């Protein structure tokens, strides 16, 4: 079977030192949801025999709040031969010395890549100086690093980049729009979201990630919108990693998400299901696959799978679902 998931991600917990306006999980210091560490290790053990899984990633919440657990899991993942990534907002890096010490140890454990999150929303809780400390340390240690910056519509992010200064040169900068999910959906008005993707041309960018959320739900990607959808395929407490991969690879709806543009679904939703579809969106799955309407696509998808198996062309719904 063709592999389509090469990264296994774990949202190890929901707790965070910050309460950013943009947070998709509405994380804050009082959150208590977390994954069972022993179950994570069982999944990692199982991944050793799945050679197609190349990378294991740990995120949160803020994973560095459980630094000892994080180091343990990084060591464990590296021991089964995987590349290992993690993410942080950098709250812990009050000095270059602290940043170097913690990251040097993580590199010895097996950390291969670090992703930083910093923008005007994180800055309310974490000093930009902390980010500079981390970037100096990762440059010295040779740890590839990216900097993720989230912005709302028409927001100027130049001041953030200028404040980081020359230390930003060794990082990959990833700028993304704030998504209408989690705390952001409550804080910002609808016209503050940058709806620049034309719905008729949108395509799922699933990114080959199998992600276990902090409540154990398994999702087919790491999109921040995914927790608002009905695209979960089970809970890691109940099914093995092999079973999860099988469910993801053999899910008919996910097959069409991976292989067609969103008009396959959006036209059907608009003309057959009566679901209002905007002309422009922030993210391809923000409206179509809400938990309450996910099952409405079953008949349509299975009919297309049947036709595909019969060697007939996949239906491209143009105005209405067609049998032509």
C-alpha positions as CSV (number, residue, x, y, z in Angstrom):
1,X,0.0,0.0,0.0
2,X,1.3,3.4,-0.9
3,X,2.5,5.4,2.1
4,X,1.0,8.8,2.5
5,X,1.9,9.5,6.2
6,X,5.6,10.0,6.9
7,X,5.3,12.1,10.1
8,X,3.9,11.0,13.5
9,X,3.0,13.9,15.7
10,X,2.0,14.1,19.4
11,X,0.3,17.0,21.1
12,X,1.7,15.9,24.5
13,X,-0.5,18.2,26.5
14,X,-2.8,21.3,26.2
15,X,-1.3,23.4,29.0
16,X,0.7,26.5,28.0
17,X,2.3,29.4,30.0
18,X,0.6,31.8,27.6
19,X,-3.0,32.5,26.6
20,X,-2.5,33.8,23.1
21,X,-5.5,35.3,21.2
22,X,-4.7,33.2,18.2
23,X,-4.4,29.8,19.9
24,X,-6.3,27.1,18.1
25,X,-6.5,25.0,21.3
26,X,-7.4,27.9,23.6
27,X,-4.5,26.8,25.7
28,X,-3.7,28.5,29.0
29,X,-1.8,27.7,32.3
30,X,-4.8,25.9,33.8
31,X,-5.4,23.3,31.1
32,X,-5.0,19.8,32.3
33,X,-5.5,17.5,29.2
34,X,-2.5,15.4,28.4
35,X,-1.5,12.2,26.7
36,X,-0.4,9.1,28.5
37,X,3.4,9.0,28.2
38,X,3.5,5.2,28.2
39,X,1.0,5.0,25.4
40,X,3.1,7.5,23.4
41,X,6.0,5.2,23.9
42,X,4.0,2.2,22.7
43,X,3.2,4.1,19.5
44,X,6.9,5.0,19.1
45,X,7.9,1.4,19.6
46,X,5.4,0.4,16.9
47,X,6.7,3.0,14.5
48,X,10.1,1.4,14.5
49,X,8.8,-1.3,12.1
50,X,7.0,1.2,9.9
51,X,9.9,2.4,7.9
52,X,7.8,4.9,6.0
53,X,7.4,7.0,9.2
54,X,10.5,9.1,9.1
55,X,9.8,11.8,11.6
56,X,8.3,12.0,15.1
57,X,7.2,15.5,16.4
58,X,6.2,16.7,19.8
59,X,4.1,19.8,20.3
60,X,1.6,21.3,22.7
61,X,0.4,23.5,24.4
62,X,3.9,24.3,25.3
63,X,6.0,21.1,25.5
64,X,8.9,22.7,27.4
65,X,6.6,23.0,30.4
66,X,7.2,19.2,30.7
67,X,10.9,19.4,29.9
68,X,11.9,16.1,31.5
69,X,9.1,14.3,29.7
70,X,10.0,16.0,26.4
71,X,13.7,15.0,26.7
72,X,12.6,11.4,27.6
73,X,10.4,11.2,24.5
74,X,13.0,12.7,22.2
75,X,15.5,10.1,23.4
76,X,13.0,7.4,23.0
77,X,12.0,8.4,19.4
78,X,15.7,8.8,18.4
79,X,16.4,5.3,19.7
80,X,14.0,3.8,17.1
81,X,15.8,5.6,14.3
82,X,13.4,8.5,13.7
83,X,14.2,12.2,13.0
84,X,12.8,14.2,15.9
85,X,11.2,17.7,15.9
86,X,9.6,19.8,18.6
87,X,8.1,23.3,18.9
88,X,8.2,26.0,21.6
89,X,7.3,29.6,22.3
90,X,10.7,30.1,24.1
91,X,9.3,31.2,27.5
92,X,12.2,29.4,29.2
93,X,15.1,31.1,27.4
94,X,15.7,34.1,29.6
95,X,19.4,34.0,28.8
96,X,21.7,32.7,26.1
97,X,23.3,30.4,28.6
98,X,20.0,28.8,29.6
99,X,19.0,28.4,25.9
100,X,22.3,26.8,25.1
101,X,22.2,24.4,28.0
102,X,18.7,23.1,27.4
103,X,19.1,22.9,23.6
104,X,22.5,21.3,23.9
105,X,21.0,18.5,26.0
106,X,18.1,18.1,23.6
107,X,20.5,17.7,20.7
108,X,22.4,15.0,22.6
109,X,19.0,13.3,23.2
110,X,18.4,13.4,19.4
111,X,16.6,16.6,18.6
112,X,16.9,17.3,14.8
113,X,14.7,20.3,14.3
114,X,13.2,23.1,16.4
115,X,10.2,25.3,15.5
116,X,9.7,28.6,17.3
117,X,6.4,30.4,17.6
118,X,6.6,34.2,18.0
119,X,4.5,37.1,16.8
120,X,2.6,40.0,18.3
121,X,0.3,37.6,20.2
122,X,3.1,35.5,21.7
123,X,5.1,38.6,22.5
124,X,2.5,39.6,25.2
125,X,3.7,36.5,27.2
126,X,7.3,35.9,25.9
127,X,10.0,38.5,25.4
128,X,11.5,38.7,21.9
129,X,14.9,38.6,23.6
130,X,14.2,35.0,24.5
131,X,13.8,34.2,20.8
132,X,17.1,35.8,20.0
133,X,18.7,33.7,22.8
134,X,17.3,30.6,21.2
135,X,18.4,31.5,17.7
136,X,21.9,32.2,18.8
137,X,22.0,28.8,20.6
138,X,20.6,26.8,17.7
139,X,23.0,28.5,15.3
140,X,25.9,27.6,17.6
141,X,24.7,24.1,18.0
142,X,23.8,23.6,14.3
143,X,20.1,22.8,15.0
144,X,17.9,23.7,12.0
145,X,15.2,26.1,13.2
146,X,12.1,27.7,11.8
147,X,10.2,30.8,13.1
148,X,6.4,30.7,12.7
149,X,4.7,34.1,12.7
150,X,0.9,34.3,12.7
151,X,-0.9,37.4,11.6
152,X,-4.4,38.7,11.1
153,X,-5.5,40.5,7.9
154,X,-3.5,43.6,7.1
155,X,-1.3,43.2,10.2
156,X,2.2,44.6,9.8
157,X,4.8,42.1,11.2
158,X,7.9,44.1,10.2
159,X,8.5,45.3,13.8
160,X,8.7,41.7,15.1
161,X,11.3,40.8,12.4
162,X,13.3,44.0,13.0
163,X,13.4,43.4,16.8
164,X,14.8,39.9,16.3
165,X,17.5,41.4,14.1
166,X,20.4,39.6,12.6
167,X,19.7,36.5,14.6
168,X,16.8,35.7,12.3
169,X,19.1,35.0,9.3
170,X,19.7,31.4,10.2
171,X,16.0,30.6,10.7
172,X,13.4,29.6,8.1
173,X,10.6,32.1,8.4
174,X,7.0,30.8,8.1
175,X,4.3,33.4,8.0
176,X,0.7,32.2,8.2
177,X,-2.8,33.7,8.5
178,X,-4.7,33.5,11.8
179,X,-7.3,30.8,11.4
180,X,-10.9,31.1,12.7
181,X,-10.7,28.4,15.3
182,X,-10.2,28.2,19.1
183,X,-9.7,31.4,20.9
184,X,-9.2,33.4,17.7
185,X,-12.8,32.6,16.7
186,X,-14.0,34.4,19.8
187,X,-11.5,37.2,19.9
188,X,-11.5,38.5,16.3
189,X,-14.3,39.6,14.1
190,X,-14.9,37.7,10.9
191,X,-13.5,40.4,8.7
192,X,-10.2,40.3,10.5
193,X,-9.4,36.8,9.0
194,X,-7.5,36.9,5.8
195,X,-9.9,35.0,3.5
196,X,-7.6,35.0,0.4
197,X,-8.0,31.4,-0.8
198,X,-10.5,31.0,-3.6
199,X,-12.8,28.2,-2.6
200,X,-13.2,26.8,-6.2
201,X,-9.4,26.5,-6.5
202,X,-8.6,25.3,-2.9
203,X,-6.8,22.0,-2.4
204,X,-6.1,20.1,0.8
205,X,-2.4,20.4,1.9
206,X,-2.5,17.6,4.4
207,X,1.3,17.4,4.7
208,X,1.7,13.7,5.4
209,X,1.1,14.1,9.1
210,X,-0.7,11.6,11.4
211,X,-1.3,13.6,14.6
212,X,-2.5,12.5,18.0
213,X,-4.2,15.4,19.8
214,X,-4.0,16.0,23.5
215,X,-7.3,14.1,24.1
216,X,-6.0,11.1,22.1
217,X,-8.0,11.8,18.9
218,X,-6.1,10.8,15.8
219,X,-6.3,13.3,12.9
220,X,-5.0,13.1,9.3
221,X,-3.1,16.4,9.4
222,X,-1.7,19.1,11.7
223,X,-3.9,21.9,10.4
224,X,-5.1,24.2,13.3
225,X,-8.6,23.8,12.0
226,X,-8.6,20.0,12.2
227,X,-9.9,19.9,15.7
228,X,-13.1,21.6,14.6
229,X,-13.8,18.9,12.0
230,X,-15.2,15.4,12.0
231,X,-12.1,14.0,10.4
232,X,-10.8,12.2,13.4
233,X,-10.5,8.4,12.9
234,X,-10.4,7.1,16.4
235,X,-8.5,7.4,19.7
236,X,-4.9,6.2,20.3
237,X,-6.0,4.7,23.5
238,X,-8.2,2.2,21.6
239,X,-6.4,1.4,18.3
240,X,-2.8,0.6,17.4
241,X,-0.6,2.8,15.2
242,X,-0.9,0.2,12.4
243,X,-4.7,0.3,12.7
244,X,-4.7,4.1,12.6
245,X,-2.6,4.2,9.5
246,X,-4.8,1.6,7.8
247,X,-7.9,3.7,8.7
248,X,-6.3,6.8,7.3
249,X,-5.1,5.2,4.1
250,X,-8.4,3.5,3.4
251,X,-10.8,6.3,4.3
252,X,-12.7,7.2,1.2
253,X,-13.3,10.8,2.1
254,X,-9.6,11.4,2.9
255,X,-8.7,9.7,-0.4
256,X,-10.6,12.5,-2.3
257,X,-9.2,15.2,0.0
258,X,-5.7,14.1,-1.0
259,X,-6.4,13.6,-4.7
260,X,-8.9,16.3,-5.8
261,X,-9.5,20.0,-5.2
262,X,-12.1,21.2,-2.8
263,X,-14.7,21.9,-5.5
264,X,-15.4,18.2,-5.4
265,X,-16.9,18.7,-2.0
266,X,-17.8,22.4,-2.0
267,X,-20.1,22.1,-5.1
268,X,-21.8,19.1,-3.6
269,X,-22.2,20.8,-0.3
270,X,-23.6,23.9,-1.9
271,X,-25.9,22.4,-4.5
272,X,-27.0,19.1,-3.0
273,X,-26.7,19.7,0.8
274,X,-27.7,23.3,0.9
275,X,-24.6,24.3,2.9
276,X,-23.7,27.9,2.4
277,X,-20.2,28.1,0.9
278,X,-18.2,31.4,0.8
279,X,-16.2,32.3,-2.3
280,X,-13.1,32.8,-0.3
281,X,-11.7,31.0,2.8
282,X,-8.7,31.0,5.1
283,X,-8.3,27.3,5.2
284,X,-9.8,24.6,3.0
285,X,-11.4,22.5,5.7
286,X,-12.8,25.3,7.9
287,X,-16.4,25.0,6.8
288,X,-17.0,21.7,4.9
289,X,-16.3,19.1,7.5
290,X,-17.8,20.1,10.7
291,X,-18.6,17.3,13.1
292,X,-22.3,17.8,12.6
293,X,-22.3,17.4,8.8
294,X,-19.4,15.0,8.1
295,X,-21.7,12.1,7.5
296,X,-23.6,13.9,4.8
297,X,-20.8,13.3,2.4
298,X,-20.8,9.5,2.8
299,X,-23.2,8.5,0.0
300,X,-21.6,10.9,-2.5
301,X,-18.0,9.8,-1.7
302,X,-18.9,6.1,-1.8
303,X,-20.7,6.5,-5.1
304,X,-17.6,8.0,-6.6
305,X,-15.4,5.2,-5.1
306,X,-17.7,2.7,-6.8
307,X,-17.3,4.5,-10.1
308,X,-13.6,4.7,-9.7
309,X,-13.3,0.9,-9.1
310,X,-15.4,0.4,-12.2
311,X,-12.9,2.4,-14.2
312,X,-15.2,5.3,-14.8
313,X,-14.1,8.9,-14.4
314,X,-14.3,10.4,-11.0
315,X,-17.3,12.8,-10.8
316,X,-16.3,16.4,-10.8
317,X,-19.4,18.0,-9.4
318,X,-20.1,21.1,-11.6
319,X,-23.2,22.8,-10.2
320,X,-24.8,19.5,-9.1
321,X,-23.6,16.0,-8.5
322,X,-23.7,14.3,-11.8
323,X,-23.8,10.7,-13.0
324,X,-22.3,11.6,-16.3
